Amino acid sequence: MSDTDYLLAALIMGGVTFGLRALPFVARGVIAHHHRIQVLGRRLPVAMMVLLTLYAVGVHNWSSPADGRDQLIAVAVVAVLQLWRRQALTSILAGTLVYMALVNGWLGL
């Protein structure tokens, strides 16, 4: 393939990517009131948090319960904040910060 072909392919891929990213904003008026979109809006944040939690706990080597202490504390923080505040972004960020603080020894635990 020539340089022009590569450039054309990159421009086409960029245009398709931009179009797919812009579609929800352009079609917001049409899809915002659709029942399935509303259901996804309610359930997807929690589903993503469950998947991230299962992945984070699953990749750890569990030779003893003390090995996963930091992860279990972070998971508990996420669960408590989610049940209390019902804000997925806040829960995920707080859990990540707590986990990073524990792993790096910033909290002295």
N, CA, C and O atoms as a GROMACS GRO file, in nm:
protein
  436
    1MET      N    1   0.085  -0.119   0.000
    1MET     CA    2   0.000   0.000   0.000
    1MET      C    3   0.088   0.124   0.000
    1MET      O    4   0.196   0.127   0.059
    2SER      N    5   0.039   0.225  -0.067
    2SER     CA    6   0.115   0.350  -0.074
    2SER      C    7   0.081   0.437   0.046
    2SER      O    8  -0.010   0.407   0.122
    3ASP      N    9   0.156   0.545   0.062
    3ASP     CA   10   0.131   0.639   0.170
    3ASP      C   11  -0.008   0.701   0.161
    3ASP      O   12  -0.072   0.727   0.263
    4THR      N   13  -0.054   0.724   0.039
    4THR     CA   14  -0.188   0.781   0.020
    4THR      C   15  -0.296   0.685   0.070
    4THR      O   16  -0.395   0.727   0.129
    5ASP      N   17  -0.276   0.556   0.044
    5ASP     CA   18  -0.372   0.456   0.092
    5ASP      C   19  -0.378   0.453   0.244
    5ASP      O   20  -0.486   0.446   0.303
    6TYR      N   21  -0.261   0.459   0.308
    6TYR     CA   22  -0.258   0.462   0.454
    6TYR      C   23  -0.326   0.586   0.509
    6TYR      O   24  -0.400   0.579   0.606
    7LEU      N   25  -0.300   0.699   0.447
    7LEU     CA   26  -0.362   0.825   0.491
    7LEU      C   27  -0.513   0.820   0.473
    7LEU      O   28  -0.588   0.861   0.561
    8LEU      N   29  -0.558   0.768   0.360
    8LEU     CA   30  -0.701   0.756   0.334
    8LEU      C   31  -0.766   0.662   0.436
    8LEU      O   32  -0.875   0.691   0.486
    9ALA      N   33  -0.701   0.549   0.466
    9ALA     CA   34  -0.755   0.454   0.564
    9ALA      C   35  -0.763   0.519   0.702
    9ALA      O   36  -0.862   0.500   0.773
   10ALA      N   37  -0.661   0.594   0.741
   10ALA     CA   38  -0.662   0.661   0.871
   10ALA      C   39  -0.771   0.766   0.878
   10ALA      O   40  -0.837   0.780   0.982
   11LEU      N   41  -0.792   0.841   0.770
   11LEU     CA   42  -0.898   0.942   0.768
   11LEU      C   43  -1.037   0.878   0.776
   11LEU      O   44  -1.125   0.928   0.845
   12ILE      N   45  -1.055   0.768   0.705
   12ILE     CA   46  -1.184   0.698   0.710
   12ILE      C   47  -1.209   0.644   0.851
   12ILE      O   48  -1.319   0.659   0.904
   13MET      N   49  -1.109   0.581   0.911
   13MET     CA   50  -1.126   0.529   1.047
   13MET      C   51  -1.151   0.641   1.146
   13MET      O   52  -1.233   0.626   1.237
   14GLY      N   53  -1.083   0.753   1.130
   14GLY     CA   54  -1.105   0.867   1.217
   14GLY      C   55  -1.246   0.923   1.201
   14GLY      O   56  -1.310   0.960   1.299
   15GLY      N   57  -1.294   0.929   1.078
   15GLY     CA   58  -1.429   0.979   1.053
   15GLY      C   59  -1.536   0.888   1.111
   15GLY      O   60  -1.634   0.935   1.169
   16VAL      N   61  -1.517   0.757   1.096
   16VAL     CA   62  -1.613   0.662   1.151
   16VAL      C   63  -1.612   0.669   1.304
   16VAL      O   64  -1.717   0.668   1.367
   17THR      N   65  -1.494   0.676   1.364
   17THR     CA   66  -1.484   0.687   1.510
   17THR      C   67  -1.551   0.814   1.559
   17THR      O   68  -1.625   0.811   1.657
   18PHE      N   69  -1.524   0.925   1.493
   18PHE     CA   70  -1.587   1.051   1.533
   18PHE      C   71  -1.738   1.043   1.520
   18PHE      O   72  -1.811   1.090   1.608
   19GLY      N   73  -1.786   0.985   1.411
   19GLY     CA   74  -1.930   0.972   1.390
   19GLY      C   75  -1.996   0.887   1.498
   19GLY      O   76  -2.103   0.920   1.547
   20LEU      N   77  -1.931   0.776   1.534
   20LEU     CA   78  -1.987   0.689   1.638
   20LEU      C   79  -1.987   0.758   1.773
   20LEU      O   80  -2.079   0.740   1.852
   21ARG      N   81  -1.884   0.837   1.801
   21ARG     CA   82  -1.880   0.910   1.929
   21ARG      C   83  -1.980   1.024   1.931
   21ARG      O   84  -2.033   1.058   2.038
   22ALA      N   85  -2.007   1.085   1.818
   22ALA     CA   86  -2.098   1.199   1.812
   22ALA      C   87  -2.244   1.157   1.804
   22ALA      O   88  -2.333   1.235   1.838
   23LEU      N   89  -2.271   1.035   1.758
   23LEU     CA   90  -2.408   0.989   1.738
   23LEU      C   91  -2.497   1.003   1.862
   23LEU      O   92  -2.609   1.052   1.848
   24PRO      N   93  -2.455   0.963   1.981
   24PRO     CA   94  -2.543   0.979   2.097
   24PRO      C   95  -2.581   1.124   2.125
   24PRO      O   96  -2.692   1.151   2.173
   25PHE      N   97  -2.492   1.217   2.097
   25PHE     CA   98  -2.522   1.358   2.121
   25PHE      C   99  -2.616   1.414   2.014
   25PHE      O  100  -2.703   1.496   2.044
   26VAL      N  101  -2.598   1.370   1.892
   26VAL     CA  102  -2.681   1.417   1.782
   26VAL      C  103  -2.823   1.359   1.794
   26VAL      O  104  -2.921   1.429   1.770
   27ALA      N  105  -2.831   1.232   1.832
   27ALA     CA  106  -2.961   1.165   1.840
   27ALA      C  107  -3.019   1.166   1.980
   27ALA      O  108  -3.110   1.089   2.009
   28ARG      N  109  -2.970   1.251   2.067
   28ARG     CA  110  -3.016   1.254   2.206
   28ARG      C  111  -3.166   1.273   2.218
   28ARG      O  112  -3.231   1.207   2.299
   29GLY      N  113  -3.222   1.362   2.141
   29GLY     CA  114  -3.365   1.388   2.148
   29GLY      C  115  -3.448   1.266   2.112
   29GLY      O  116  -3.558   1.249   2.164
   30VAL      N  117  -3.396   1.182   2.022
   30VAL     CA  118  -3.470   1.064   1.979
   30VAL      C  119  -3.456   0.950   2.080
   30VAL      O  120  -3.553   0.881   2.109
   31ILE      N  121  -3.336   0.931   2.132
   31ILE     CA  122  -3.313   0.813   2.217
   31ILE      C  123  -3.326   0.841   2.366
   31ILE      O  124  -3.332   0.746   2.444
   32ALA      N  125  -3.330   0.965   2.409
   32ALA     CA  126  -3.331   0.996   2.552
   32ALA      C  127  -3.454   0.942   2.623
   32ALA      O  128  -3.447   0.907   2.740
   33HIS      N  129  -3.565   0.935   2.556
   33HIS     CA  130  -3.689   0.893   2.619
   33HIS      C  131  -3.724   0.747   2.588
   33HIS      O  132  -3.832   0.700   2.624
   34HIS      N  133  -3.634   0.678   2.525
   34HIS     CA  134  -3.658   0.537   2.492
   34HIS      C  135  -3.644   0.453   2.619
   34HIS      O  136  -3.551   0.474   2.698
   35HIS      N  137  -3.735   0.360   2.638
   35HIS     CA  138  -3.740   0.280   2.761
   35HIS      C  139  -3.610   0.202   2.785
   35HIS      O  140  -3.559   0.200   2.897
   36ARG      N  141  -3.557   0.139   2.682
   36ARG     CA  142  -3.436   0.057   2.700
   36ARG      C  143  -3.315   0.143   2.735
   36ARG      O  144  -3.229   0.099   2.812
   37ILE      N  145  -3.306   0.261   2.682
   37ILE     CA  146  -3.196   0.351   2.714
   37ILE      C  147  -3.205   0.394   2.860
   37ILE      O  148  -3.102   0.404   2.928
   38GLN      N  149  -3.324   0.420   2.909
   38GLN     CA  150  -3.342   0.457   3.049
   38GLN      C  151  -3.305   0.341   3.142
   38GLN      O  152  -3.245   0.363   3.247
   39VAL      N  153  -3.341   0.219   3.104
   39VAL     CA  154  -3.304   0.102   3.184
   39VAL      C  155  -3.152   0.087   3.188
   39VAL      O  156  -3.095   0.061   3.294
   40LEU      N  157  -3.088   0.103   3.073
   40LEU     CA  158  -2.942   0.096   3.069
   40LEU      C  159  -2.878   0.204   3.156
   40LEU      O  160  -2.779   0.178   3.225
   41GLY      N  161  -2.934   0.323   3.153
   41GLY     CA  162  -2.882   0.432   3.233
   41GLY      C  163  -2.889   0.404   3.382
   41GLY      O  164  -2.804   0.451   3.458
   42ARG      N  165  -2.988   0.328   3.424
   42ARG     CA  166  -3.000   0.294   3.566
   42ARG      C  167  -2.912   0.176   3.605
   42ARG      O  168  -2.856   0.175   3.714
   43ARG      N  169  -2.900   0.078   3.518
   43ARG     CA  170  -2.833  -0.047   3.554
   43ARG      C  171  -2.687  -0.056   3.513
   43ARG      O  172  -2.610  -0.129   3.577
   44LEU      N  173  -2.646   0.014   3.412
   44LEU     CA  174  -2.510  -0.001   3.361
   44LEU      C  175  -2.402   0.043   3.460
   44LEU      O  176  -2.302  -0.027   3.472
   45PRO      N  177  -2.417   0.155   3.532
   45PRO     CA  178  -2.311   0.191   3.628
   45PRO      C  179  -2.285   0.084   3.733
   45PRO      O  180  -2.170   0.054   3.764
   46VAL      N  181  -2.390   0.027   3.787
   46VAL     CA  182  -2.373  -0.078   3.887
   46VAL      C  183  -2.312  -0.203   3.824
   46VAL      O  184  -2.226  -0.267   3.885
   47ALA      N  185  -2.356  -0.238   3.706
   47ALA     CA  186  -2.301  -0.355   3.638
   47ALA      C  187  -2.152  -0.338   3.611
   47ALA      O  188  -2.074  -0.432   3.627
   48MET      N  189  -2.112  -0.218   3.570
   48MET     CA  190  -1.970  -0.193   3.544
   48MET      C  191  -1.890  -0.201   3.674
   48MET      O  192  -1.778  -0.252   3.674
   49MET      N  193  -1.945  -0.150   3.783
   49MET     CA  194  -1.874  -0.158   3.911
   49MET      C  195  -1.858  -0.304   3.955
   49MET      O  196  -1.754  -0.341   4.008
   50VAL      N  197  -1.960  -0.386   3.934
   50VAL     CA  198  -1.950  -0.527   3.970
   50VAL      C  199  -1.843  -0.596   3.886
   50VAL      O  200  -1.763  -0.673   3.939
   51LEU      N  201  -1.841  -0.568   3.756
   51LEU     CA  202  -1.740  -0.628   3.669
   51LEU      C  203  -1.598  -0.585   3.708
   51LEU      O  204  -1.507  -0.668   3.713
   52LEU      N  205  -1.579  -0.457   3.737
   52LEU     CA  206  -1.448  -0.408   3.779
   52LEU      C  207  -1.406  -0.471   3.911
   52LEU      O  208  -1.289  -0.506   3.930
   53THR      N  209  -1.500  -0.485   4.003
   53THR     CA  210  -1.470  -0.546   4.133
   53THR      C  211  -1.432  -0.692   4.116
   53THR      O  212  -1.333  -0.738   4.174
   54LEU      N  213  -1.510  -0.767   4.038
   54LEU     CA  214  -1.478  -0.907   4.016
   54LEU      C  215  -1.342  -0.924   3.948
   54LEU      O  216  -1.266  -1.015   3.981
   55TYR      N  217  -1.312  -0.836   3.854
   55TYR     CA  218  -1.181  -0.842   3.788
   55TYR      C  219  -1.070  -0.812   3.888
   55TYR      O  220  -0.970  -0.884   3.893
   56ALA      N  221  -1.086  -0.706   3.967
   56ALA     CA  222  -0.981  -0.666   4.061
   56ALA      C  223  -0.956  -0.774   4.165
   56ALA      O  224  -0.841  -0.798   4.202
   57VAL      N  225  -1.061  -0.837   4.212
   57VAL     CA  226  -1.045  -0.942   4.312
   57VAL      C  227  -0.995  -1.071   4.247
   57VAL      O  228  -0.920  -1.146   4.310
   58GLY      N  229  -1.035  -1.096   4.125
   58GLY     CA  230  -0.998  -1.220   4.057
   58GLY      C  231  -0.853  -1.228   4.013
   58GLY      O  232  -0.799  -1.338   4.004
   59VAL      N  233  -0.788  -1.116   3.985
   59VAL     CA  234  -0.650  -1.121   3.937
   59VAL      C  235  -0.549  -1.130   4.051
   59VAL      O  236  -0.429  -1.143   4.027
   60HIS      N  237  -0.597  -1.124   4.174
   60HIS     CA  238  -0.508  -1.126   4.289
   60HIS      C  239  -0.475  -1.270   4.328
   60HIS      O  240  -0.558  -1.359   4.316
   61ASN      N  241  -0.352  -1.292   4.375
   61ASN     CA  242  -0.309  -1.422   4.424
   61ASN      C  243  -0.354  -1.436   4.570
   61ASN      O  244  -0.299  -1.370   4.658
   62TRP      N  245  -0.454  -1.519   4.594
   62TRP     CA  246  -0.514  -1.533   4.727
   62TRP      C  247  -0.453  -1.650   4.803
   62TRP      O  248  -0.521  -1.749   4.830
   63SER      N  249  -0.326  -1.641   4.839
   63SER     CA  250  -0.265  -1.750   4.916
   63SER      C  251  -0.307  -1.744   5.062
   63SER      O  252  -0.309  -1.846   5.131
   64SER      N  253  -0.340  -1.623   5.110
   64SER     CA  254  -0.395  -1.609   5.246
   64SER      C  255  -0.489  -1.489   5.246
   64SER      O  256  -0.476  -1.400   5.163
   65PRO      N  257  -0.585  -1.486   5.341
   65PRO     CA  258  -0.681  -1.374   5.343
   65PRO      C  259  -0.614  -1.238   5.362
   65PRO      O  260  -0.665  -1.137   5.312
   66ALA      N  261  -0.503  -1.233   5.432
   66ALA     CA  262  -0.434  -1.106   5.455
   66ALA      C  263  -0.376  -1.048   5.326
   66ALA      O  264  -0.351  -0.928   5.317
   67ASP      N  265  -0.354  -1.133   5.225
   67ASP     CA  266  -0.298  -1.085   5.098
   67ASP      C  267  -0.391  -0.989   5.027
   67ASP      O  268  -0.345  -0.898   4.957
   68GLY      N  269  -0.522  -1.007   5.043
   68GLY     CA  270  -0.618  -0.922   4.974
   68GLY      C  271  -0.681  -0.815   5.061
   68GLY      O  272  -0.785  -0.760   5.027
   69ARG      N  273  -0.618  -0.786   5.175
   69ARG     CA  274  -0.674  -0.689   5.269
   69ARG      C  275  -0.700  -0.554   5.203
   69ARG      O  276  -0.808  -0.498   5.220
   70ASP      N  277  -0.606  -0.503   5.129
   70ASP     CA  278  -0.621  -0.372   5.066
   70ASP      C  279  -0.738  -0.372   4.967
   70ASP      O  280  -0.816  -0.277   4.962
   71GLN      N  281  -0.748  -0.477   4.889
   71GLN     CA  282  -0.857  -0.486   4.791
   71GLN      C  283  -0.993  -0.498   4.860
   71GLN      O  284  -1.090  -0.435   4.818
   72LEU      N  285  -0.999  -0.579   4.964
   72LEU     CA  286  -1.127  -0.595   5.034
   72LEU      C  287  -1.172  -0.466   5.101
   72LEU      O  288  -1.291  -0.436   5.103
   73ILE      N  289  -1.079  -0.390   5.156
   73ILE     CA  290  -1.114  -0.260   5.216
   73ILE      C  291  -1.164  -0.165   5.108
   73ILE      O  292  -1.264  -0.095   5.129
   74ALA      N  293  -1.097  -0.162   4.994
   74ALA     CA  294  -1.140  -0.074   4.885
   74ALA      C  295  -1.277  -0.114   4.832
   74ALA      O  296  -1.360  -0.028   4.804
   75VAL      N  297  -1.302  -0.244   4.820
   75VAL     CA  298  -1.433  -0.292   4.775
   75VAL      C  299  -1.540  -0.251   4.875
   75VAL      O  300  -1.649  -0.210   4.836
   76ALA      N  301  -1.510  -0.263   5.004
   76ALA     CA  302  -1.606  -0.223   5.107
   76ALA      C  303  -1.636  -0.073   5.099
   76ALA      O  304  -1.751  -0.032   5.115
   77VAL      N  305  -1.534   0.008   5.076
   77VAL     CA  306  -1.554   0.153   5.062
   77VAL      C  307  -1.645   0.183   4.944
   77VAL      O  308  -1.737   0.264   4.954
   78VAL      N  309  -1.621   0.118   4.831
   78VAL     CA  310  -1.704   0.138   4.712
   78VAL      C  311  -1.849   0.097   4.741
   78VAL      O  312  -1.942   0.168   4.706
   79ALA      N  313  -1.866  -0.019   4.804
   79ALA     CA  314  -2.002  -0.068   4.832
   79ALA      C  315  -2.076   0.025   4.927
   79ALA      O  316  -2.193   0.056   4.904
   80VAL      N  317  -2.010   0.069   5.032
   80VAL     CA  318  -2.076   0.158   5.130
   80VAL      C  319  -2.112   0.291   5.065
   80VAL      O  320  -2.223   0.340   5.082
   81LEU      N  321  -2.019   0.349   4.991
   81LEU     CA  322  -2.047   0.477   4.927
   81LEU      C  323  -2.158   0.465   4.823
   81LEU      O  324  -2.241   0.554   4.810
   82GLN      N  325  -2.160   0.355   4.749
   82GLN     CA  326  -2.264   0.337   4.648
   82GLN      C  327  -2.400   0.321   4.712
   82GLN      O  328  -2.499   0.378   4.665
   83LEU      N  329  -2.407   0.244   4.820
   83LEU     CA  330  -2.535   0.226   4.888
   83LEU      C  331  -2.581   0.356   4.957
   83LEU      O  332  -2.700   0.382   4.966
   84TRP      N  333  -2.485   0.434   5.003
   84TRP     CA  334  -2.518   0.556   5.075
   84TRP      C  335  -2.551   0.672   4.981
   84TRP      O  336  -2.656   0.734   4.995
   85ARG      N  337  -2.462   0.701   4.885
   85ARG     CA  338  -2.475   0.819   4.800
   85ARG      C  339  -2.539   0.793   4.664
   85ARG      O  340  -2.595   0.884   4.603
   86ARG      N  341  -2.533   0.668   4.616
   86ARG     CA  342  -2.587   0.632   4.483
   86ARG      C  343  -2.523   0.714   4.370
   86ARG      O  344  -2.591   0.753   4.275
   87GLN      N  345  -2.394   0.737   4.381
   87GLN     CA  346  -2.320   0.809   4.276
   87GLN      C  347  -2.201   0.722   4.236
   87GLN      O  348  -2.102   0.713   4.309
   88ALA      N  349  -2.212   0.660   4.120
   88ALA     CA  350  -2.111   0.562   4.077
   88ALA      C  351  -1.973   0.624   4.065
   88ALA      O  352  -1.874   0.564   4.108
   89LEU      N  353  -1.964   0.742   4.007
   89LEU     CA  354  -1.833   0.803   3.988
   89LEU      C  355  -1.765   0.831   4.121
   89LEU      O  356  -1.646   0.805   4.137
   90THR      N  357  -1.840   0.884   4.217
   90THR     CA  358  -1.784   0.911   4.350
   90THR      C  359  -1.737   0.782   4.416
   90THR      O  360  -1.629   0.778   4.474
   91SER      N  361  -1.817   0.677   4.406
   91SER     CA  362  -1.782   0.550   4.467
   91SER      C  363  -1.655   0.491   4.406
   91SER      O  364  -1.566   0.446   4.477
   92ILE      N  365  -1.648   0.493   4.274
   92ILE     CA  366  -1.532   0.436   4.204
   92ILE      C  367  -1.406   0.515   4.235
   92ILE      O  368  -1.302   0.457   4.263
   93LEU      N  369  -1.415   0.648   4.230
   93LEU     CA  370  -1.297   0.731   4.259
   93LEU      C  371  -1.250   0.714   4.403
   93LEU      O  372  -1.130   0.702   4.428
   94ALA      N  373  -1.343   0.712   4.497
   94ALA     CA  374  -1.305   0.696   4.637
   94ALA      C  375  -1.243   0.559   4.660
   94ALA      O  376  -1.141   0.549   4.730
   95GLY      N  377  -1.301   0.454   4.604
   95GLY     CA  378  -1.243   0.321   4.618
   95GLY      C  379  -1.105   0.311   4.558
   95GLY      O  380  -1.016   0.248   4.616
   96THR      N  381  -1.085   0.374   4.444
   96THR     CA  382  -0.953   0.374   4.380
   96THR      C  383  -0.852   0.448   4.466
   96THR      O  384  -0.740   0.401   4.485
   97LEU      N  385  -0.891   0.564   4.517
   97LEU     CA  386  -0.800   0.642   4.602
   97LEU      C  387  -0.765   0.567   4.730
   97LEU      O  388  -0.649   0.566   4.772
   98VAL      N  389  -0.864   0.505   4.793
   98VAL     CA  390  -0.837   0.427   4.914
   98VAL      C  391  -0.743   0.310   4.883
   98VAL      O  392  -0.649   0.285   4.958
   99TYR      N  393  -0.768   0.241   4.774
   99TYR     CA  394  -0.682   0.129   4.737
   99TYR      C  395  -0.539   0.176   4.711
   99TYR      O  396  -0.443   0.114   4.759
  100MET      N  397  -0.523   0.284   4.636
  100MET     CA  398  -0.389   0.334   4.608
  100MET      C  399  -0.318   0.379   4.735
  100MET      O  400  -0.198   0.358   4.751
  101ALA      N  401  -0.393   0.442   4.826
  101ALA     CA  402  -0.335   0.485   4.953
  101ALA      C  403  -0.290   0.365   5.036
  101ALA      O  404  -0.183   0.369   5.097
  102LEU      N  405  -0.370   0.260   5.039
  102LEU     CA  406  -0.333   0.141   5.115
  102LEU      C  407  -0.213   0.069   5.054
  102LEU      O  408  -0.121   0.028   5.126
  103VAL      N  409  -0.212   0.054   4.923
  103VAL     CA  410  -0.104  -0.018   4.856
  103VAL      C  411   0.029   0.056   4.872
  103VAL      O  412   0.134  -0.005   4.890
  104ASN      N  413   0.024   0.189   4.866
  104ASN     CA  414   0.146   0.268   4.876
  104ASN      C  415   0.184   0.303   5.019
  104ASN      O  416   0.286   0.368   5.043
  105GLY      N  417   0.101   0.260   5.116
  105GLY     CA  418   0.134   0.284   5.256
  105GLY      C  419   0.111   0.425   5.304
  105GLY      O  420   0.169   0.467   5.404
  106TRP      N  421   0.028   0.500   5.234
  106TRP     CA  422   0.004   0.639   5.272
  106TRP      C  423  -0.079   0.651   5.400
  106TRP      O  424  -0.072   0.752   5.469
  107LEU      N  425  -0.157   0.548   5.431
  107LEU     CA  426  -0.243   0.553   5.550
  107LEU      C  427  -0.177   0.487   5.670
  107LEU      O  428  -0.231   0.491   5.780
  108GLY      N  429  -0.062   0.426   5.651
  108GLY     CA  430   0.010   0.364   5.761
  108GLY      C  431  -0.052   0.235   5.812
  108GLY      O  432  -0.024   0.194   5.924
  109LEU      N  433  -0.135   0.172   5.733
  109LEU     CA  434  -0.198   0.046   5.776
  109LEU      C  435  -0.119  -0.073   5.726
  109LEU      O  436  -0.157  -0.188   5.753
   0.00000   0.00000   0.00000
